[in-house]
């Protein structure tokens, strides 16, 4: 289980560059390692939907802020936010072959 995320980890999330479909999996691994599960809050992926619940814990909220700073991830994947720290992301677009097709 993770403690409060290090500044280097938050910076890595903010500046992560998606260069391939495989890099998406690397990014998700980074999120999972940084997320604090101590309060029963979770990070869950079912198919192409990534669900994050912060539970109001400041470290997880900082991860969400870092995600918002990552322009590509937030613009391509953000689906919804709800009061109470619930966030959903649609990974379908960024995992699609069309996203990575060279024009």
Buried (B, 14 or more C-beta within 10 A) or exposed (E): EBEBBEEEBBEBBBEBEBEEEEEBEEBBEBBEEBBBBEEEBEBEBEEBBBBBBBBEBEBBEBBBEBBBBBEEBEEBBBEEEEEEBBBBBBBBEBBEEEEEEEE
